Amino acid sequence: MKNDYLGGGERISIPPTVLFSIIGVIHNVTVTQTSDFKHSGDSIYLLGPTWREMAGSEAARELGLRGGRVPHVDALASQLRYRAVNALMGQRAIAACHDCSDGGLAVAMAEMCIGGRLGAQINLDAVPAMEPMHLTELLYSESAGRLIVSVRPDLAVLMDAVARWQVCTRIGEVTDSGRLIMTSGDSVLVDAPVDDLVHAFKRTLDW
C-alpha cells in the first residue's frame, strides 16, 4: 500500500506499507457481536495470558519505557480460544467482545466503555499475568490473542467452564456509573468519566 496526497502544490507520501486483508466466512451474521458494552451488571472476562510485551508499542514510546518483549503469537492456543468464543457467540451467550492488542487492556476497556456509553469496574489483581510485571505493563501490554468479553451474570457459568481448560478470568463488571475504574488492592489506578474518554477519543480529528 502506498498513498500520495497533493495539498497546496506539495506532494506528501507515506512509506510503502504491507497491507493484510483477512477474509472469513460468517455462516450466520445474526450471531456476530460488537465490542460495545450493552448492559450494566454484565460480568467481564479476560481470555488469554498477559506477558511483559510492551516493547515497540506506542505506549512504551510515549512513557519512555524500556525492556520487555514484542508480542508473540501462540497460534494453537489462540485458535482454541477463538473457537470457544465463536461457539459461545453461536449460543448468543456473549454480549460484547473486543481484542486486547493495540494499547492493551486499558485501551480496550476504554473503547468498550466509549462504544456503549457505560462504565466498568475492573480488578487488575485478577488479570492473568504469566510473569512478574509492574502495573503499567499490566495495563498496556500488547500480548496477542487476548479477548475481553462481557456476559450476563446468569451465563457466567459458561465462562467458568471455559476457564477449566483455557486462561479465562473474571476481572470485573459493567456498571451504570459512567466511569471506568481500575483498581489494584486498595489503590485506584484509573478513575475516568466515560464522557471524558469520548472527548479524548474524538478530539484529535475534532468530529
HELIX and SHEET records of a PDB file:
HELIX    1   1 VAL A   29  VAL A   31  5                                   3    
HELIX    2   2 GLU A   58  LEU A   63  1                                   6    
HELIX    3   3 ALA A   75  GLY A   90  1                                  16    
HELIX    4   4 GLY A  104  GLY A  116  1                                  13    
HELIX    5   5 LEU A  124  ALA A  126  5                                   3    
HELIX    6   6 LEU A  135  TYR A  140  1                                   6    
HELIX    7   7 PRO A  153  LEU A  155  5                                   3    
HELIX    8   8 ALA A  156  VAL A  162  1                                   7    
HELIX    9   9 VAL A  194  ARG A  203  1                                  10    
SHEET    1   A 2 ASP A   4  GLY A   7  0                                        
SHEET    2   A 2 GLU A  10  SER A  13 -1                                        
SHEET    1   B 7 ALA A  96  ASP A  99  0                                        
SHEET    2   B 7 LEU A 147  VAL A 151 -1                                        
SHEET    3   B 7 SER A  43  LEU A  47 -1                                        
SHEET    4   B 7 CYS A 168  THR A 175 -1                                        
SHEET    5   B 7 GLY A 119  ASN A 123 -1                                        
SHEET    6   B 7 ARG A 179  SER A 184  1                                        
SHEET    7   B 7 SER A 187  PRO A 193 -1                                        
END                                                                             
